[in-house]
Amino acid sequence: MIDHVGFTVDDFGACRRFYASALAELGYTLDLEPEPGLVGFRIASGSRFWLVEGSPTATVHIAFQAPDREAVRRFHDAALLVGGTDNGSPGPRPYETHYYAAFVLDPCGNNVEAVCRRSPVEVGE
């Protein structure tokens, strides 16, 4: 299990707003801002996602686990409202059975995914 992961972003303000809104739909809260240009979001399991202001050397892809398909849809909607770009609407993917995901590009071009791997029956959908 990953304890924490972080991205370096060149538009810190836009990305901070983007992640605060989109990740709230997956249960993350803005947890720490220990100094300017550094912010941490946390989920109940204790895992953290960090944003660091700076000059990134490359864009990255990250997938956040969603509790159900509805959370995937809410994540996608929220991300688009705060400057994200659609990179794959919510829906099933051929990667494996029950893989349901949505993809957005954050304001700095990183590919951000929300994914639920649970069957619709399992989550009551």
C-alpha positions, 0 to 999 in steps of 0.5 A: 500500500502506498503511504503518499504520493506527490506531484510537482505542478507549475500552476499551483493555485489552479491545481490546488482548486482542481484537486480540492474539488475533484478529490472531495468526491472520493473522500479526500480532504485538504489536510495540511499546508505546512508551507506556501506551495505545499498542500496535502490531501488525506483520505480516511485510510491515512494515505496522502496526496501532495501537491508541490509548487515547482517546475515539473519534468514530465506529466504523470498518470495517477488513479484514485480508488473510488468506493462506487461508480457514482463517486467516479461520475461525481469526481469527473463532474467536479473535475470538469467544473474546476478546470479539468479537461475530459480525457475519458468519460465515466464508463466501463473499461476493457482492462478487467471485469468491473473496471469502471473509470473516468479520466481528466487532465488537471490544469497542468496536463496530468492524467488523473483517473478515478476507478471503481473495480467493484461490481455494480451488484456489490455496491448496490447500483 
